[in-house]
Amino acid sequence: MIKILFVCHGNICRSTMAQFVFQDMINKSGLSDQFYIDSAATSREEIGNPPHYGTVRKLQEAGVPVLHHRAVQMTKKDYEKYDFLLGMDDWNIRNMNRIVGKDPQHKIHMLLDFSSRPRSIADPWYTGNFDVTYEDIKEGCESFLAYLKKEKL
């Protein structure tokens, strides 16, 4: 089983969107029994809160099921638990490395590192643009799934 943790700053916008988009993709691919997927925050600011209403609205608009979720903070133990810890931007990656200490197994990546155009995914909490965030996350999840199919499955 491949275990994946999507990570962003608050765990109410990007990481939950990525979790739900990727879960939907693997469900539709008939691969759900081969994955464990979750999401977490690098900060404590939104702990216990549900996904942002903008994330929920965009996922509903795109036909992606919104699962039950409450924001949690990433911990050092998550490094051992997960095979891939996927952040959304450079700031997330710095904070993820701070939380875990080191990344000797090279488990920490930016989601869009797997795409043909590696880059950060803008935080819609600040931009207000959940459409662009969704498109970037969809691209990242599709690229990551293609990588996994080629390298791990």
C-alpha positions, 0 to 999 in steps of 0.5 A: 500500500502506498501512503501519501500525505498532502501538506499545506499551511492550514490544511483547509484549502490546498492539501484537502483539495489535493487529498480529495482530487487524488482520492477521486482519481484513484477510486475512478482508476480502481486503485483505491485498495492500493493507497492510503491518502490523507492531508495535514498542515504545517501550522496549528492555525486551523486545527479542527476546522473543516475544509474552506468553503471555497475548496468545498464549492470548487470540488462540488463544481468539479464533481469531486466528492468532498470527504469528512475532514478536520484540519490536523498538523503534520508531525515528525511521526508522519515521516515514518508513516507515509511514503510521500509527503507532498507540499504545495509550495517552497514555504510548505517544504521548508516547514515540513523539513523543519518538522521532520528534521531530515529527509534521508529517504527523499519522501518530501516533494512539491506536488508539481515536481511531478509535472512537466512544469514544476512550480508552487501552487498558490494559496487561495486563502490569499489569492481568492482564486480556487479555480487556478488552485484546482487546475494546478492541483489536478495537474499535479495529481494527474502527473503524480499518479502517472509517475506512480503507475510507471515507477511503483504500481 
